[in-house]
């Protein structure tokens, strides 16, 4: 009989979990798992950097709403993965990071790549596990999957020492466990109270956050909005769950976005806040009137009341909560009355939306040279006009301009770095999006600063035959930092902000992809057409105006830590 080792148990447990891809970079400490995944139904997707592997897993988890697995080797492999894990925690992505480490017998012997990994990552994840007994590996993998998906989703860490992976297993001691979790129940009495508050309001709004996407509550949200006539805004992974083109959806809840968000958030007398976080993007709750009734619904109890007192806090799965609201509206027979009551308020919001967009028109349609970065964002948005087109935004100013512009028509089709604000996500996110959606168009728009971090993931895309199109808004600088310094000090510091021109498109050509440079606004669309028509991984290197200051740069300059003394 063949000997079974811990690495085989780990591989089989992951196969039993129907894991499709493991995003990874190989290393000696995880080879015992690799060897049993070879020729299995799991594909080992190898990147050029562990950070990129975890970013891919994060994007995969966000798009599928299921656990995604990244696997890295000990020491440097582990530390390279940390930025991706921090990002996954704030994006609520259920990423399971499996890391090898030195054998238990080698701890504190100065073995290769030895470090104490658990204390480093434990504060960054929902749960951190270390398995010291090879027979228990399947149990620990089950615990990791459960922890990643229980309550608010998030990343989990599982450490497997290499001598545990290489140890022979006594199969009589192995338990193969797989547990299915159910959703949190809805509080029916509080659902009725929430509806009472909304019914009494003169200017109510709904903000649908990432929890709406993770709960798959798009149908329930749309039904509630349509039955009550309450304006809705979306944020985070909630973007597109109800399409921006819906007559009652007024796009992103970001106040800096041209449209109705700022007026609506500052004028609302009742806010239904669903599955979101009162973060910097809402001035930590201060953008809402202090007199506004605030209803917060979240599956995580610790999120209720962060940064602001709430009038009604409800711990619930948002899908079940919305289903209950819809039931109450129907049973009370008040849908028509609610729609009529909210008609005037909706018209006020609609006018603010039109006025806000009109004020931004000069930037969207600018013909200046170098190209205005918001004109670039508009051209990208106009070109990526299919319902299932996927756009990824990366970079400080570049993400700001795209976030102010992108029309999202379906959930899971717009990705950016969210609350963690970690540059370098663009190409890994794009690669994951294309891997999951080979028949859809995937475009990454990123700054030239961001391009430098994970540039060799262009090579990953090329060798894996993932024809994504990457647009680089090239302002030859770390634009957001440069502009925030100018606002704060009256000048920028060249060292640390100036990058100079780089022919990124030629670098991608040298790797085997398609490259093109754009210097005039009228050439953007033809370049995008050529890039997609090439059928290759492509780089569209666009010369944008380095003097244009984004609202994101203004916000950065005004942060407490950046103010002049």
SEROZA-714980 format. One record per residue (C-alpha): residue in one letter; chain; x negated, y negated, z. Coordinates in pm, whole numbers, plus 50000, padded with zeros to 5 digits. Layout:
% SEROZA-714980
LOTOR rest kette     x     y     z
LOTOR    a     A     X     Y     Z
...
***
This chain:
% SEROZA-714980
LOTOR rest kette     x     y     z
LOTOR    x     A 50000 50000 50000
LOTOR    x     A 49874 49653 49911
LOTOR    x     A 49789 49427 50199
LOTOR    x     A 50015 49125 50240
LOTOR    x     A 49851 48807 50361
LOTOR    x     A 49995 48483 50493
LOTOR    x     A 49949 48305 50162
LOTOR    x     A 50174 48559 49992
LOTOR    x     A 50442 48510 50259
LOTOR    x     A 50427 48133 50203
LOTOR    x     A 50458 48172 49826
LOTOR    x     A 50748 48416 49855
LOTOR    x     A 50931 48192 50104
LOTOR    x     A 50905 47899 49863
LOTOR    x     A 51021 48115 49572
LOTOR    x     A 51319 48232 49781
LOTOR    x     A 51405 47864 49835
LOTOR    x     A 51443 47824 49457
LOTOR    x     A 51166 47564 49447
LOTOR    x     A 51111 47476 49083
LOTOR    x     A 50792 47269 49100
LOTOR    x     A 50519 47217 49356
LOTOR    x     A 50333 46891 49299
LOTOR    x     A 49976 46945 49393
LOTOR    x     A 49604 46911 49346
LOTOR    x     A 49416 47234 49401
LOTOR    x     A 49167 47300 49679
LOTOR    x     A 49006 47591 49857
LOTOR    x     A 49218 47572 50169
LOTOR    x     A 49543 47629 49975
LOTOR    x     A 49413 47882 49721
LOTOR    x     A 49569 48170 49922
LOTOR    x     A 49911 48023 49832
LOTOR    x     A 49813 47930 49477
LOTOR    x     A 49710 48286 49393
LOTOR    x     A 50058 48418 49467
LOTOR    x     A 50237 48138 49285
LOTOR    x     A 50051 48210 48962
LOTOR    x     A 50291 48363 48708
LOTOR    x     A 50586 48310 48945
LOTOR    x     A 50901 48116 48868
LOTOR    x     A 50750 47816 49051
LOTOR    x     A 50542 47583 48838
LOTOR    x     A 50235 47432 48998
LOTOR    x     A 50229 47077 48861
LOTOR    x     A 49878 46944 48909
LOTOR    x     A 49800 46573 48920
LOTOR    x     A 49471 46383 48919
LOTOR    x     A 49515 46252 49274
LOTOR    x     A 49699 46382 49579
LOTOR    x     A 49869 46046 49620
LOTOR    x     A 50026 46088 49278
LOTOR    x     A 50140 46441 49365
LOTOR    x     A 50331 46315 49670
LOTOR    x     A 50476 46023 49475
LOTOR    x     A 50601 46271 49215
LOTOR    x     A 50758 46481 49490
LOTOR    x     A 50917 46168 49635
LOTOR    x     A 51069 46072 49299
LOTOR    x     A 51186 46430 49243
LOTOR    x     A 51355 46438 49583
LOTOR    x     A 51518 46101 49526
LOTOR    x     A 51655 46202 49187
LOTOR    x     A 51773 46553 49282
LOTOR    x     A 51879 46473 49641
LOTOR    x     A 51712 46802 49737
LOTOR    x     A 51384 46886 49912
LOTOR    x     A 51074 46856 49695
LOTOR    x     A 50742 47017 49777
LOTOR    x     A 50392 46871 49757
LOTOR    x     A 50087 47073 49851
LOTOR    x     A 49738 46945 49925
LOTOR    x     A 49411 47075 50059
LOTOR    x     A 49245 46985 50388
LOTOR    x     A 49071 46665 50491
LOTOR    x     A 49043 46427 50194
LOTOR    x     A 49333 46596 50018
LOTOR    x     A 49546 46539 50327
LOTOR    x     A 49443 46177 50378
LOTOR    x     A 49499 46099 50010
LOTOR    x     A 49861 46211 50055
LOTOR    x     A 49947 45972 50338
LOTOR    x     A 50065 45671 50135
LOTOR    x     A 50314 45891 49952
LOTOR    x     A 50448 46027 50279
LOTOR    x     A 50491 45679 50426
LOTOR    x     A 50680 45577 50113
LOTOR    x     A 50902 45887 50131
LOTOR    x     A 50992 45808 50492
LOTOR    x     A 51127 45464 50406
LOTOR    x     A 51301 45585 50088
LOTOR    x     A 51470 45871 50279
LOTOR    x     A 51319 46125 50040
LOTOR    x     A 51319 46486 50168
LOTOR    x     A 50959 46568 50079
LOTOR    x     A 50792 46871 50233
LOTOR    x     A 50417 46825 50245
LOTOR    x     A 50227 47150 50289
LOTOR    x     A 49862 47103 50376
LOTOR    x     A 49582 47345 50431
LOTOR    x     A 49328 47292 50704
LOTOR    x     A 49017 47461 50836
LOTOR    x     A 49062 47796 51002
LOTOR    x     A 49144 47817 51369
LOTOR    x     A 48810 47983 51432
LOTOR    x     A 48626 47687 51276
LOTOR    x     A 48783 47399 51468
LOTOR    x     A 48519 47165 51618
LOTOR    x     A 48236 47355 51444
LOTOR    x     A 48181 47083 51181
LOTOR    x     A 48330 47296 50907
LOTOR    x     A 48383 47141 50562
LOTOR    x     A 48671 46891 50546
LOTOR    x     A 48764 46945 50910
LOTOR    x     A 48977 46682 51080
LOTOR    x     A 49262 46667 51327
LOTOR    x     A 49546 46617 51081
LOTOR    x     A 49859 46661 51291
LOTOR    x     A 49816 46353 51518
LOTOR    x     A 49762 46136 51210
LOTOR    x     A 50079 46232 51026
LOTOR    x     A 50319 46311 51312
LOTOR    x     A 50440 45948 51351
LOTOR    x     A 50497 45923 50975
LOTOR    x     A 50737 46214 50928
LOTOR    x     A 51068 46337 51066
LOTOR    x     A 50901 46650 51197
LOTOR    x     A 50549 46794 51189
LOTOR    x     A 50480 47168 51218
LOTOR    x     A 50165 47379 51246
LOTOR    x     A 50194 47754 51203
LOTOR    x     A 49928 47961 51380
LOTOR    x     A 50087 48304 51333
LOTOR    x     A 50098 48442 50976
LOTOR    x     A 50414 48648 51037
LOTOR    x     A 50604 48330 51124
LOTOR    x     A 50524 48140 50803
LOTOR    x     A 50872 48200 50650
LOTOR    x     A 51035 48071 50970
LOTOR    x     A 50827 47754 50959
LOTOR    x     A 50911 47696 50594
LOTOR    x     A 51281 47731 50678
LOTOR    x     A 51242 47485 50966
LOTOR    x     A 51068 47239 50734
LOTOR    x     A 51349 47252 50478
LOTOR    x     A 51614 47213 50748
LOTOR    x     A 51440 46919 50909
LOTOR    x     A 51397 46744 50574
LOTOR    x     A 51770 46754 50501
LOTOR    x     A 51930 46724 50845
LOTOR    x     A 52095 46391 50916
LOTOR    x     A 51916 46117 50724
LOTOR    x     A 51682 46290 50477
LOTOR    x     A 51310 46234 50507
LOTOR    x     A 50963 46386 50480
LOTOR    x     A 50837 46682 50684
LOTOR    x     A 50484 46810 50732
LOTOR    x     A 50377 47175 50750
LOTOR    x     A 50016 47265 50821
LOTOR    x     A 49884 47612 50744
LOTOR    x     A 49525 47689 50852
LOTOR    x     A 49329 47879 50589
LOTOR    x     A 49254 48179 50813
LOTOR    x     A 49628 48207 50887
LOTOR    x     A 49692 48211 50512
LOTOR    x     A 49424 48475 50461
LOTOR    x     A 49528 48692 50756
LOTOR    x     A 49689 49030 50699
LOTOR    x     A 50057 49035 50794
LOTOR    x     A 50248 49291 50997
LOTOR    x     A 50573 49292 50799
LOTOR    x     A 50765 49446 51090
LOTOR    x     A 50725 49113 51271
LOTOR    x     A 50840 48891 50983
LOTOR    x     A 51179 48716 51000
LOTOR    x     A 51311 48572 50677
LOTOR    x     A 51549 48295 50776
LOTOR    x     A 51750 48061 50555
LOTOR    x     A 51999 47819 50706
LOTOR    x     A 52260 47602 50533
LOTOR    x     A 52354 47268 50691
LOTOR    x     A 52697 47103 50684
LOTOR    x     A 52774 46731 50668
LOTOR    x     A 52847 46521 50974
LOTOR    x     A 53222 46489 51043
LOTOR    x     A 53406 46164 50990
LOTOR    x     A 53549 45961 51276
LOTOR    x     A 53910 45921 51162
LOTOR    x     A 54014 45668 51426
LOTOR    x     A 53721 45442 51339
LOTOR    x     A 53794 45476 50968
LOTOR    x     A 54139 45334 51037
LOTOR    x     A 53986 45051 51242
LOTOR    x     A 53745 44972 50958
LOTOR    x     A 54032 44948 50713
LOTOR    x     A 54220 44718 50951
LOTOR    x     A 53922 44480 50961
LOTOR    x     A 53891 44482 50582
LOTOR    x     A 54264 44428 50542
LOTOR    x     A 54253 44122 50767
LOTOR    x     A 53953 43966 50592
LOTOR    x     A 53975 43684 50336
LOTOR    x     A 53633 43738 50178
LOTOR    x     A 53525 44101 50232
LOTOR    x     A 53234 44269 50055
LOTOR    x     A 53097 44621 50039
LOTOR    x     A 52724 44697 50025
LOTOR    x     A 52644 45051 49917
LOTOR    x     A 52294 45166 50007
LOTOR    x     A 52086 45475 49950
LOTOR    x     A 52312 45684 50171
LOTOR    x     A 52584 45664 49905
LOTOR    x     A 52350 45828 49655
LOTOR    x     A 52221 46096 49891
LOTOR    x     A 52577 46181 50000
LOTOR    x     A 52691 46197 49635
LOTOR    x     A 52973 45959 49722
LOTOR    x     A 53000 45769 49394
LOTOR    x     A 53352 45888 49312
LOTOR    x     A 53482 45809 49659
LOTOR    x     A 53321 45464 49656
LOTOR    x     A 53460 45379 49313
LOTOR    x     A 53806 45493 49413
LOTOR    x     A 53801 45278 49726
LOTOR    x     A 53675 44971 49542
LOTOR    x     A 53939 45009 49273
LOTOR    x     A 54224 45067 49517
LOTOR    x     A 54136 44770 49739
LOTOR    x     A 53986 44523 49492
LOTOR    x     A 53691 44449 49723
LOTOR    x     A 53369 44332 49549
LOTOR    x     A 53081 44576 49585
LOTOR    x     A 52703 44537 49570
LOTOR    x     A 52446 44816 49562
LOTOR    x     A 52095 44858 49696
LOTOR    x     A 51808 45107 49703
LOTOR    x     A 51899 45449 49567
LOTOR    x     A 52260 45331 49563
LOTOR    x     A 52189 45128 49250
LOTOR    x     A 52409 45261 48969
LOTOR    x     A 52622 45489 49187
LOTOR    x     A 52898 45254 49082
LOTOR    x     A 52783 45106 48749
LOTOR    x     A 52670 44744 48732
LOTOR    x     A 52911 44717 48441
LOTOR    x     A 53214 44798 48657
LOTOR    x     A 53436 44486 48685
LOTOR    x     A 53422 44495 49065
LOTOR    x     A 53049 44574 49096
LOTOR    x     A 52828 44267 49113
LOTOR    x     A 52501 44453 49079
LOTOR    x     A 52218 44438 49330
LOTOR    x     A 52266 44300 49681
LOTOR    x     A 51927 44124 49657
LOTOR    x     A 51993 43756 49722
LOTOR    x     A 51721 43654 49474
LOTOR    x     A 51893 43831 49187
LOTOR    x     A 52068 43591 48949
LOTOR    x     A 52438 43637 49002
LOTOR    x     A 52677 43649 49293
LOTOR    x     A 52476 43817 49568
LOTOR    x     A 52351 43513 49756
LOTOR    x     A 52686 43334 49770
LOTOR    x     A 52875 43650 49856
LOTOR    x     A 52643 43763 50135
LOTOR    x     A 52640 43414 50287
LOTOR    x     A 53018 43366 50255
LOTOR    x     A 53159 43705 50348
LOTOR    x     A 53382 43721 50653
LOTOR    x     A 53373 44101 50666
LOTOR    x     A 53095 44335 50549
LOTOR    x     A 53130 44710 50502
LOTOR    x     A 52766 44826 50509
LOTOR    x     A 52741 45184 50387
LOTOR    x     A 52429 45397 50421
LOTOR    x     A 52180 45110 50413
LOTOR    x     A 51925 44934 50630
LOTOR    x     A 51935 44575 50754
LOTOR    x     A 51582 44505 50641
LOTOR    x     A 51375 44218 50507
LOTOR    x     A 51595 44223 50198
LOTOR    x     A 51881 44083 50410
LOTOR    x     A 51653 43850 50609
LOTOR    x     A 51688 44112 50884
LOTOR    x     A 52064 44056 50896
LOTOR    x     A 52049 43678 50918
LOTOR    x     A 52175 43619 50563
LOTOR    x     A 52526 43714 50675
LOTOR    x     A 52738 43459 50864
LOTOR    x     A 52715 43524 51239
LOTOR    x     A 53096 43510 51253
LOTOR    x     A 53141 43780 50988
LOTOR    x     A 53288 44109 51104
LOTOR    x     A 53027 44375 51042
LOTOR    x     A 53111 44743 50988
LOTOR    x     A 52809 44972 50960
LOTOR    x     A 52839 45336 50858
LOTOR    x     A 52533 45560 50864
LOTOR    x     A 52451 45922 50928
LOTOR    x     A 52160 45818 51152
LOTOR    x     A 52270 45682 51493
LOTOR    x     A 51947 45486 51540
LOTOR    x     A 52022 45278 51231
LOTOR    x     A 52346 45138 51370
LOTOR    x     A 52291 44786 51499
LOTOR    x     A 51934 44740 51383
LOTOR    x     A 51863 44363 51367
LOTOR    x     A 52227 44261 51418
LOTOR    x     A 52520 44327 51647
LOTOR    x     A 52793 44519 51469
LOTOR    x     A 53164 44496 51534
LOTOR    x     A 53222 44856 51438
LOTOR    x     A 52943 45112 51418
LOTOR    x     A 53031 45452 51275
LOTOR    x     A 52801 45754 51270
LOTOR    x     A 52927 45957 50978
LOTOR    x     A 52855 46108 50643
LOTOR    x     A 52952 45822 50410
LOTOR    x     A 53120 46052 50158
LOTOR    x     A 53355 46190 50422
LOTOR    x     A 53412 45840 50560
LOTOR    x     A 53511 45700 50219
LOTOR    x     A 53735 45999 50152
LOTOR    x     A 53914 45923 50478
LOTOR    x     A 53948 45554 50388
LOTOR    x     A 54100 45650 50053
LOTOR    x     A 54344 45883 50227
LOTOR    x     A 54453 45608 50468
LOTOR    x     A 54500 45354 50188
LOTOR    x     A 54715 45600 49997
LOTOR    x     A 54915 45711 50300
LOTOR    x     A 54986 45352 50400
LOTOR    x     A 55077 45259 50043
LOTOR    x     A 54879 44935 50063
LOTOR    x     A 54655 44952 49756
LOTOR    x     A 54852 44705 49545
LOTOR    x     A 54884 44462 49837
LOTOR    x     A 54508 44476 49903
LOTOR    x     A 54420 44419 49538
LOTOR    x     A 54653 44121 49519
LOTOR    x     A 54516 43976 49844
LOTOR    x     A 54156 44000 49719
LOTOR    x     A 54220 43860 49370
LOTOR    x     A 54123 43500 49448
LOTOR    x     A 53808 43608 49633
LOTOR    x     A 53703 43830 49342
LOTOR    x     A 53744 43537 49105
LOTOR    x     A 53521 43326 49330
LOTOR    x     A 53257 43598 49323
LOTOR    x     A 53294 43637 48947
LOTOR    x     A 53238 43265 48891
LOTOR    x     A 52931 43269 49116
LOTOR    x     A 52802 43562 48914
LOTOR    x     A 52840 43377 48586
LOTOR    x     A 52689 43056 48727
LOTOR    x     A 52391 43240 48872
LOTOR    x     A 52317 43413 48544
LOTOR    x     A 52348 43090 48353
LOTOR    x     A 52085 42930 48576
LOTOR    x     A 51843 43214 48495
LOTOR    x     A 51909 43211 48121
LOTOR    x     A 51616 42980 48043
LOTOR    x     A 51374 43234 48195
LOTOR    x     A 51534 43538 48031
LOTOR    x     A 51527 43367 47690
LOTOR    x     A 51195 43180 47725
LOTOR    x     A 50988 43162 47406
LOTOR    x     A 50677 43031 47579
LOTOR    x     A 50324 43165 47536
LOTOR    x     A 50192 43354 47721
LOTOR    x     A 50514 43550 47760
LOTOR    x     A 50735 43464 48058
LOTOR    x     A 50748 43781 48273
LOTOR    x     A 51125 43755 48309
LOTOR    x     A 51159 43749 47930
LOTOR    x     A 50963 44074 47929
LOTOR    x     A 51203 44218 48188
LOTOR    x     A 51502 44109 47977
LOTOR    x     A 51359 44270 47662
LOTOR    x     A 51299 44595 47850
LOTOR    x     A 51651 44585 47996
LOTOR    x     A 51809 44518 47657
LOTOR    x     A 51612 44797 47491
LOTOR    x     A 51682 45056 47763
LOTOR    x     A 52057 45022 47714
LOTOR    x     A 52173 45384 47723
LOTOR    x     A 52365 45498 48028
LOTOR    x     A 52110 45769 48103
LOTOR    x     A 51793 45571 48029
LOTOR    x     A 51555 45578 48325
LOTOR    x     A 51350 45274 48425
LOTOR    x     A 51078 45273 48690
LOTOR    x     A 50942 44946 48831
LOTOR    x     A 50602 44910 48997
LOTOR    x     A 50397 44609 49102
LOTOR    x     A 50458 44299 49311
LOTOR    x     A 50583 44033 49073
LOTOR    x     A 50667 44284 48800
LOTOR    x     A 50905 44478 49025
LOTOR    x     A 51060 44151 49138
LOTOR    x     A 51135 44038 48782
LOTOR    x     A 51270 44381 48686
LOTOR    x     A 51481 44402 49003
LOTOR    x     A 51630 44064 48913
LOTOR    x     A 51718 44185 48566
LOTOR    x     A 51785 44558 48535
LOTOR    x     A 52140 44669 48456
LOTOR    x     A 52186 45010 48620
LOTOR    x     A 52466 45217 48475
LOTOR    x     A 52421 45551 48653
LOTOR    x     A 52283 45665 48987
LOTOR    x     A 51931 45803 48992
LOTOR    x     A 51818 45610 48684
LOTOR    x     A 51633 45320 48847
LOTOR    x     A 51336 45377 49076
LOTOR    x     A 51107 45133 49249
LOTOR    x     A 50891 45143 49559
LOTOR    x     A 51162 45015 49792
LOTOR    x     A 51093 44918 50151
LOTOR    x     A 50740 45054 50177
LOTOR    x     A 50629 44837 49886
LOTOR    x     A 50350 45071 49788
LOTOR    x     A 50190 44993 49454
LOTOR    x     A 50084 45283 49227
LOTOR    x     A 50416 45470 49228
LOTOR    x     A 50498 45383 48868
LOTOR    x     A 50330 45648 48655
LOTOR    x     A 50388 45934 48904
LOTOR    x     A 50756 45838 48936
LOTOR    x     A 50779 45816 48557
LOTOR    x     A 50616 46155 48511
LOTOR    x     A 50855 46312 48761
LOTOR    x     A 51153 46148 48589
LOTOR    x     A 51049 46277 48249
LOTOR    x     A 50973 46623 48386
LOTOR    x     A 51324 46640 48529
LOTOR    x     A 51489 46474 48228
LOTOR    x     A 51295 46577 47917
LOTOR    x     A 51573 46461 47683
LOTOR    x     A 51609 46112 47835
LOTOR    x     A 51409 45800 47763
LOTOR    x     A 51181 45708 48052
LOTOR    x     A 51011 45369 48074
LOTOR    x     A 50776 45246 48345
LOTOR    x     A 50717 44873 48380
LOTOR    x     A 50428 44780 48604
LOTOR    x     A 50174 44509 48679
LOTOR    x     A 49811 44531 48575
LOTOR    x     A 49707 44550 48940
LOTOR    x     A 49924 44856 48996
LOTOR    x     A 49792 45016 48680
LOTOR    x     A 49449 45053 48832
LOTOR    x     A 49547 45277 49122
LOTOR    x     A 49674 45589 48947
LOTOR    x     A 49562 45515 48591
LOTOR    x     A 49448 45872 48532
LOTOR    x     A 49808 45986 48571
LOTOR    x     A 49829 45871 48209
LOTOR    x     A 49606 46171 48148
LOTOR    x     A 49840 46390 48352
LOTOR    x     A 50131 46277 48135
LOTOR    x     A 49935 46339 47816
LOTOR    x     A 49812 46687 47904
LOTOR    x     A 50154 46786 48041
LOTOR    x     A 50324 46649 47727
LOTOR    x     A 50540 46397 47908
LOTOR    x     A 50599 46115 47656
LOTOR    x     A 50678 45831 47895
LOTOR    x     A 50637 45470 47785
LOTOR    x     A 50449 45246 48026
LOTOR    x     A 50479 44869 47986
LOTOR    x     A 50207 44675 48164
LOTOR    x     A 50285 44312 48241
LOTOR    x     A 49927 44192 48222
LOTOR    x     A 49870 43857 48394
LOTOR    x     A 49502 43938 48454
LOTOR    x     A 49548 43910 48830
LOTOR    x     A 49698 44032 49152
LOTOR    x     A 49979 43792 49072
LOTOR    x     A 50190 43802 49386
LOTOR    x     A 49891 43755 49614
LOTOR    x     A 49744 43484 49391
LOTOR    x     A 50070 43290 49384
LOTOR    x     A 50138 43328 49755
LOTOR    x     A 49789 43192 49827
LOTOR    x     A 49856 42898 49596
LOTOR    x     A 50179 42823 49779
LOTOR    x     A 50018 42860 50119
LOTOR    x     A 49681 42692 50064
LOTOR    x     A 49718 42494 49744
LOTOR    x     A 49475 42722 49561
LOTOR    x     A 49396 43090 49521
LOTOR    x     A 49080 43274 49618
LOTOR    x     A 48928 43417 49296
LOTOR    x     A 48764 43710 49471
LOTOR    x     A 49050 43946 49542
LOTOR    x     A 49305 43795 49305
LOTOR    x     A 49151 43762 48957
LOTOR    x     A 49116 44076 48743
LOTOR    x     A 49055 43947 48391
LOTOR    x     A 49187 44093 48071
LOTOR    x     A 49166 44472 48025
LOTOR    x     A 49259 44660 47709
LOTOR    x     A 49464 44922 47892
LOTOR    x     A 49630 45022 47566
LOTOR    x     A 49293 45120 47419
LOTOR    x     A 49211 45323 47728
LOTOR    x     A 49533 45521 47683
LOTOR    x     A 49452 45570 47315
LOTOR    x     A 49113 45710 47417
LOTOR    x     A 49291 45961 47641
LOTOR    x     A 49504 46074 47346
LOTOR    x     A 49813 45858 47387
LOTOR    x     A 49965 45568 47196
LOTOR    x     A 49862 45212 47270
LOTOR    x     A 49973 44871 47151
LOTOR    x     A 49910 44512 47263
LOTOR    x     A 50178 44242 47263
LOTOR    x     A 50119 43867 47289
LOTOR    x     A 50444 43717 47150
LOTOR    x     A 50795 43767 47290
LOTOR    x     A 50944 43853 46952
LOTOR    x     A 50703 44148 46927
LOTOR    x     A 50813 44317 47249
LOTOR    x     A 51107 44509 47106
LOTOR    x     A 50920 44632 46794
LOTOR    x     A 50640 44750 47022
LOTOR    x     A 50887 44943 47241
LOTOR    x     A 51040 45100 46931
LOTOR    x     A 50697 45205 46806
LOTOR    x     A 50597 45344 47146
LOTOR    x     A 50904 45565 47175
LOTOR    x     A 50885 45665 46808
LOTOR    x     A 50525 45785 46857
LOTOR    x     A 50645 46078 47066
LOTOR    x     A 50336 46033 47283
LOTOR    x     A 50261 45900 47627
LOTOR    x     A 50237 45532 47545
LOTOR    x     A 50101 45208 47688
LOTOR    x     A 50247 44872 47582
LOTOR    x     A 50004 44611 47715
LOTOR    x     A 50187 44277 47732
LOTOR    x     A 50014 43946 47793
LOTOR    x     A 50232 43757 48041
LOTOR    x     A 50202 43409 48185
LOTOR    x     A 49989 43413 48504
LOTOR    x     A 50122 43074 48615
LOTOR    x     A 50485 43179 48668
LOTOR    x     A 50568 43226 49036
LOTOR    x     A 50832 43481 49129
LOTOR    x     A 51076 43460 49422
LOTOR    x     A 50888 43756 49566
LOTOR    x     A 50570 43549 49583
LOTOR    x     A 50761 43267 49754
LOTOR    x     A 50895 43513 50011
LOTOR    x     A 50548 43655 50072
LOTOR    x     A 50403 43308 50125
LOTOR    x     A 50673 43233 50380
LOTOR    x     A 50628 43550 50586
LOTOR    x     A 50522 43474 50942
LOTOR    x     A 50182 43632 50898
LOTOR    x     A 50108 43421 50593
LOTOR    x     A 50205 43075 50715
LOTOR    x     A 49942 42811 50755
LOTOR    x     A 49863 42710 51108
***
